[in-house]
Amino acid sequence: MNLDTYISDIIEREAAAVRNIPIDNKYAEAIDLIYEYVHQKNGKLVTSGMGKAGQIALNIATTFSSTGTPAIFLHPSDAQHGDLGIIQANDILLLVSNSGKTNEILQLIELSKRLVSDIPIIVITGNKDSVLASKANIVLDTGNPPEVCPLGLTPTTSTTVMTVIGDILVTLMMKKINFTVEDYAKRHHSGYLGEKSKMFISNNNK
């Protein structure tokens, strides 16, 4: 296999994994639950994950925050050393774990429930029959695609579909709360996106 063919194969396998993400009413349920706790009860979305999944969870949190839904990433290990104190009443957890077996995430659930016993939990996972999934109010299934990593081990395709699921949630929420360019500009004062949003507003006001 030459290099171009190999690269094309990777792209196609990743694209196929995205196309095969299961679509069901769990997305609507997740958005309604986040909306209830964050936008109606004034809580916040707390995301978490370990390793590569944690990086996806961080990205989801920052993207939610920049588009009108207050969110924060909580590292599951740091949570065990005091950062758990960020959890408050009316918060909601969004946990990311491909295996659904990540010990630190399972422990985070138990620790969080000591502070807020009825905290709702949304899980993004490739193992809908896992212990983690059994503890969730809502499970968003990635479809568990095989990794494109030659060893079949390194998180590659799994993190791609997790990212897409995060993007789905963010954009659905933006539509639900009618998030506007004006709202965007208030959260992006500087940088390219800040200037672009201000220019958009300026052009529309002429």
N, C-alpha and C positions, 0 to 999 in steps of 0.2 A: 504494500500500500504506500503510495507516495504521500508527501506532506499535505498537498492540497486536498487529496481524498480523505486523509485522516481528519483534517480540520473540518471539512464539510460533514463528515460522519458525526463528529462531536456536536456540531451545531444542530444537526438534524435530530440527534438523540435528546439534546436539551429541549429543543422546540417541541418534540413529541411529548416529552414529560409535562411541559406546560399545557399543551393541548389536552392532556389526559387528566388534569386536575379534576377531581370529582366536583360537580356543581350541584348543590342542593339548597334547601331552605335554611341550612345552618348559617349561611352568610347573613341572611336577613335577621335571623335570631341574634347573631353576634352583634350586628349593628344596633339593633333595638336595645340590647342589654348594655352596650357601651354608652349609647345615647342616654338611657335612663340614669345610669350611675354618674356619668360625667357631666352631661348637659342639663339634667333635671335635678339630680341630687348633689351637684357640685363636688363630686369626688374626682378622681383622676385615674387614668389608665396606667397600670404598672406592668411593664413588660420584663421578661427575664428569660435567660437561656445560658447554657455553658458552651464555651469554645466557639466554633463557627456559628452555631445556632444562636449564641449570645450576641454575636455581631449583627445577625439579622434582627434580633429582638431590639437591639439598640437603634438600628436604622428605622424600624417600625415606630419606635417611640418618638424619635426626633421628627419623623415625617408627619405623624399625627399632631405633634405640638405645633409644627409650622403651618398646619392647615386647620387650626381652630379647635383642636381637641387636646386639652392638656394631658401630657403623658410623660413618663419618666422610666428610664431603664434602671433596674435594680440587679446588680450582680449577685447571684445566689450565694457565692462564697462570702462576699462582703456583708451580705444580709446576716450571716452568722456572727459577725463581729460588730454589730451595732447599727448597720445601715437599714436593718429591718424596721427601724423607727420611722421610716418614711411612710409605712402603711398606716392608713387612717380609715375611719368609718366612711362608707360609700365609695371606697376605691374598688377597682376591678382588676383582676390579674389576667394577663395574656402571656402564656407560657409556650416556649418553642423548644421542641425536642423531637428529633427525627425518630429515635428509638422508642421514646416514651418510657425509658427506663433510667433516665439520668438521676442519680441519687441526690445530687444537690438541688434539683428542681422538686423532687418528691419531698425533700426535707423543707424546702421553702414553703410548700403548701402547708405543712403541719405547723411551721413556725408562724406563718401569716394568720392561720386560724386561731392561734393563741391570742392574737391582738384583735382580730375581727372574725368572729366565729362563722359568720355567714357570708364571707367574702366570695363573690362569684368568680368563676374560673373559666377562661376560654383557652383551649389548647390547640396549637398547630403541630401536627405530628404525622409521621409516616406509619404509625402503628396504632390504629384505631382500637385494637383489642388490648392495649397495654394497661399497666397499673395507672399510669398518669392519665390516660383517657378516661378510666373509670372514675377518677376523682373530679372530672370536669363537668361543668354545666353544659358546655358546648364544645364539640370536637370538630375541627376543620382538618379534613384528611388530605394529605398531599398526594395521595395515590402511590406513595412509596416507590418511586422510580429507581432503577439501578443507577449507581454512580458511574459517571463516565471515566472516573479515575481508573487507570490501567490495573490497579490492584483491587478495585471495587471497594475501597475503604475510605479514601479521603472525601469529606463532604464537598460535593461539586453539584451534581444534579439536584440533590436534596435541598441545598441552600438556594438554588435557582427557583425552585417551586415555592419554597418558603417566602422568598422575596416577593414573588408574584402574588401570593396570597395576602401578604401585608399590603401590597399596592391596591389590591381589590378592596380590602377593608377601608383603607384611607380614602379612596376615591368614592366609595359608597357613602361614607360618612360626610364627605364634602358636599355631596348632593343632598343628603338628608338635612344638613344644617344650612343649606343655601350659601355656602362659603363663596365669597366674591373676590374679585381682584383687589378691591379696596381693603378687604379683610386681610388679604395676602400681603399687601404693601405695608400694613401696620406691623407685621411680624418680620418683615425683611427690609430693614432700613438701608443696609449697605450691600455692596457686592453686585454682581451681574443681575441676579434675579430681583434684587431690590430696585435697581435702576430700570429693569425691564417692566416691572409692575407699575412703577410710577409713570413711565413713559406711556404705557397702555392707558392709564387713567387720564393723563394729560391730553392724549390724542382724542379720547372719547369725549372730553369736555370742551373741545374746540367748537 
